[in-house]
Amino acid sequence: DAGITQSPRHKVTETGTPVTLRCHQTENHRYMYWYRQDPGHGLRLIHYSYGVKDTDKGEVSDGYSVSRSKTEDFLLTLESATSSQTSVYFCAISESADEQPQHFGDGTRLSIL
Amino acid sequence: QKEVEQNSGPLSVPEGAIASLNCTYSDRGSQSFFWYRQYSGKSPELIMFIYSNGDKEDGRFTAQLNKASQYVSLLIRDSQPSDSATYLCAVIGWTGTYKYIFGTGTRLKVLA
């Protein structure tokens, strides 16, 4: 299995609080991705990174920011969490963007009350 | 039109039968195609990838790609109750940058 660790695995927090999710990989892959998965919407890309300090927005980036200061770590931050951000968040990694598959971490279940 | 379309199901098949899962895509220039299995409450797991027209077999799984008709299929032979899951199709397309596009998945139920 691809070495991807997401933390925390579960989190419950209140509206308006900041939340940071961490994705750590041991595969030295260049590309890292954050998705959210909600019933009826499938997997939706939030942000992705194509190298250290190189990031770009996905289709649902509003309300989220990311940072990648090291190859192995990709952080997703909700600056002021809202109930609409309650979801399951998956991190994925890949060696290349053009033909290699993405491999997923175990996910973080985030509930915002 | 969605970029990657799958029938949401559920697709119910009896144990031991062949399950056929289909996916169509809109970007004719797409070159890479993937199938993932996702059990309830778990993360997507890559089970097959295919890049060329034709069939690719791996154990009980066969991926079929037809670029002219823009569809990719996954066949599961000798289906088992443990195959019951949601199957996601993913396609890499180009929109000025490479884009990994997922379908919303087909839920498969294998009946014992």
Interface residues (C-beta under 8 A of the other chain):
Chain A: Y33 G40 H41 G42 L43 L45 D56 F90 S94 A97 D98 E99 Q100 P101 Q102 H103 F104 G105 D106 G107
Chain B: Q31 S32 F34 K42 S43 P44 E45 L46 F49 Y51 L88 A90 I92 T97 Y98 Y100 F102 G103 T104 G105
